[in-house]
Amino acid sequence: MKPETWAPHVTVAAIVERDGRFLMVEENTSAGLRLNQPAGHLDAGETLLEAAVRETLEETAHPFTPEALVGMYMTHFERPGSEGTTYLRFTYCGRAAEAEPHRALDPDIVRTVWMSAEELRACPERHRTPLVMQCIDDYLAGRRFPLDFVHTHSVGPKGAAQRQ
């Protein structure tokens, strides 16, 4: 039997700041109710930017326009009886339009909430991962990379590389 190929889980997250407050989601997780940036997994066929826009809309009902890459992060979570899970997270910052009033949020999302960095620092036990505050701190420190820092290439049906 051929051994299973190991691969990290690729995720995206969005940082949206307005008047010193950050758009966050409260979501049900296996560890209980947690705070996170709008975030989720990269789907097959998507670019990272498309995933960030989609996840933000699905989790907050706010259309998101990415403006810069804040950072790329790797986290490994140990799991009893397994090799654990490794996540590669690409966090973007940008603008969000007003929420679409009739759009339903993802089922695990309880609500959206705007919080200051100080409010977030005061409740680390409620963060989904340590990356929640790390990404905010990097954003506040001015970390910004141009959107074209990450290149997306795909191979067309005739084998020709196509840049997206």
C-alpha positions as a printed Julia matrix, in Angstrom:
164×3 Matrix{Float64}:
   0.0    0.0     0.0
   1.33   3.42   -0.98
   1.81   5.76    1.99
  -0.5    8.75    2.2
   0.95  11.99    0.86
   1.25  14.6     3.6
   0.05  18.09    2.71
  -0.57  21.17    4.83
  -3.98  22.81    4.98
  -3.92  26.16    3.18
  -6.06  28.88    4.73
  -6.68  32.58    4.2
  -7.73  35.32    6.59
  -8.85  38.93    6.2
  -8.02  41.91    8.38
 -10.51  44.75    8.07
 -10.02  47.81   10.27
 -12.44  50.71   10.67
 -11.92  53.5    13.18
  -9.45  51.44   15.21
 -11.71  48.37   15.38
 -11.3   45.06   13.6
 -13.98  42.95   11.93
 -14.04  39.62   13.75
 -16.29  36.59   13.8
 -17.51  34.56   16.74
 -17.71  30.97   15.62
 -18.59  27.6    17.05
 -15.58  25.29   17.14
 -14.83  21.92   18.72
 -13.26  23.93   21.57
 -16.36  26.13   22.03
 -17.18  29.67   20.94
 -14.03  31.38   19.59
 -12.97  34.66   17.95
 -11.22  34.75   14.61
 -10.67  36.96   11.64
 -12.9   36.03    8.72
 -10.94  32.99    7.54
 -11.19  29.62    5.89
  -9.72  27.05    3.58
  -8.54  27.52    0.03
 -10.89  25.67   -2.31
  -9.78  23.76   -5.4
  -9.31  26.03   -8.41
  -9.24  29.27   -6.38
  -6.47  31.8    -6.04
  -5.58  32.93   -2.53
  -7.17  36.33   -3.19
 -10.39  34.73   -4.42
 -10.49  32.59   -1.29
 -10.0   35.61    1.0
 -12.81  37.5    -0.75
 -15.15  34.48   -0.67
 -14.48  33.55    2.96
 -14.96  37.13    4.17
 -18.28  37.4     2.34
 -19.48  33.99    3.56
 -18.55  34.63    7.19
 -19.41  38.34    7.56
 -21.7   39.29    4.63
 -19.22  42.12    3.91
 -17.77  42.23    0.36
 -13.97  42.4     0.83
 -11.37  44.1    -1.37
  -7.84  42.94   -0.53
  -5.18  45.68   -0.62
  -2.03  43.96    0.7
  -0.64  40.73    2.1
   0.13  41.11    5.81
   1.96  37.82    6.2
   2.24  34.11    5.69
   2.1   31.93    8.79
   2.65  28.26    9.57
   1.09  26.58   12.6
   1.19  22.95   13.65
  -1.43  21.53   16.0
  -0.66  18.23   17.7
  -3.46  15.7    17.69
  -3.42  12.6    19.93
  -2.86   9.45   17.89
  -1.91  11.27   14.68
   0.79  13.41   13.12
  -1.31  16.47   13.89
  -2.31  19.13   11.41
  -0.23  21.85    9.81
  -1.81  25.03    8.47
  -0.32  27.59    6.11
  -2.23  30.86    6.54
  -2.1   33.79    4.13
  -3.49  36.92    5.8
  -4.61  39.88    3.71
  -5.77  43.32    4.76
  -8.17  45.52    2.88
 -11.49  47.3     2.78
 -14.94  45.91    3.35
 -18.13  47.36    1.97
 -21.26  47.49    4.1
 -22.72  44.09    4.94
 -25.28  42.68    2.54
 -28.35  42.71    4.81
 -30.07  39.53    3.59
 -26.98  37.35    3.21
 -26.9   34.37    5.58
 -23.61  33.71    7.37
 -21.82  30.34    7.37
 -23.57  27.94    9.78
 -20.74  27.95   12.36
 -20.63  31.75   12.55
 -22.66  33.07   15.49
 -22.11  36.75   14.76
 -19.7   39.39   13.53
 -18.23  41.85   15.99
 -15.97  44.9    15.72
 -13.22  44.86   18.37
 -10.22  47.02   19.19
  -6.73  45.52   19.48
  -6.9   46.15   23.23
 -10.18  44.24   23.53
  -8.65  41.35   21.58
  -5.5   41.35   23.73
  -7.7   41.15   26.83
  -9.23  37.78   25.84
  -6.57  35.49   24.3
  -8.35  32.43   25.67
 -11.22  33.21   23.29
  -9.01  33.33   20.15
  -9.32  30.45   17.72
  -5.52  30.33   17.4
  -2.54  32.4    18.51
  -2.44  33.7    14.93
  -5.46  35.93   15.62
  -3.37  38.38   17.66
  -0.14  37.77   15.73
  -1.82  38.89   12.49
  -3.32  41.98   14.16
   0.07  42.88   15.68
   1.79  42.48   12.31
  -0.86  44.63   10.68
  -0.51  47.33   13.36
   3.29  47.22   12.92
   2.74  48.18    9.27
   3.63  44.87    7.63
   2.39  45.04    4.06
   3.46  43.18    0.96
   2.04  43.93   -2.48
  -0.7   41.6    -3.69
   1.57  40.35   -6.47
   4.09  39.12   -3.84
   2.4   35.71   -4.19
   2.25  34.54   -7.79
  -0.45  32.2    -9.03
   0.26  30.04  -12.04
  -1.94  27.36  -13.49
  -1.41  25.01  -16.38
  -3.98  25.25  -19.15
  -5.51  22.32  -21.01
  -2.66  22.25  -23.57
   0.06  22.37  -20.93
   0.77  26.09  -21.29
   1.37  27.99  -18.07
  -1.13  30.75  -17.41
  -0.63  33.5   -14.87
  -3.59  34.72  -12.82
